[in-house]
Amino acid sequence: MEMLRGWFDGIMALGAGYGVNPLVFAGIYIGAIPFFLLFSGLAVKRRREGRAATGPVLLASLCFVSSYLYLAIVGRGIPLWVWGFLGLMLVYGAWSAVKGYRAKLRG
């Protein structure tokens, strides 16, 4: 239990050093998942009906990046390599989401 407490304290101290609360970041990250799925499903449904899906896609995109927006707004002195890594993750996530949307629209 003491090891877990030390790990937790280390994560909290690292976040404090950058002005970010890791619990808030994790809460936003996890809390946005159901909304991302909801808006993604709505976008697929609307496209299958032949209607515009711009609104749901934009809302799903906002959910997808919401925790990183928190990091960008409140974070201070975040190293450049972290932004590069997050950028790669976002590009991969967007590619994966588009691939999934296309598969659902075909099937």
Rosetta blueprint (number, residue, H / E / L):
1 M L
2 E H
3 M H
4 L H
5 R H
6 G H
7 W H
8 F H
9 D H
10 G H
11 I H
12 M H
13 A H
14 L H
15 G H
16 A H
17 G H
18 Y L
19 G L
20 V L
21 N L
22 P H
23 L H
24 V H
25 F H
26 A H
27 G H
28 I H
29 Y H
30 I H
31 G H
32 A H
33 I H
34 P H
35 F H
36 F H
37 L H
38 L H
39 F H
40 S H
41 G H
42 L H
43 A H
44 V H
45 K H
46 R H
47 R H
48 R H
49 E L
50 G L
51 R L
52 A L
53 A L
54 T H
55 G H
56 P H
57 V H
58 L H
59 L H
60 A H
61 S H
62 L H
63 C H
64 F H
65 V H
66 S H
67 S H
68 Y H
69 L H
70 Y H
71 L H
72 A H
73 I H
74 V H
75 G L
76 R L
77 G L
78 I L
79 P L
80 L H
81 W H
82 V H
83 W H
84 G H
85 F H
86 L H
87 G H
88 L H
89 M H
90 L H
91 V H
92 Y H
93 G H
94 A H
95 W H
96 S H
97 A H
98 V H
99 K H
100 G H
101 Y H
102 R H
103 A H
104 K H
105 L H
106 R H
107 G L
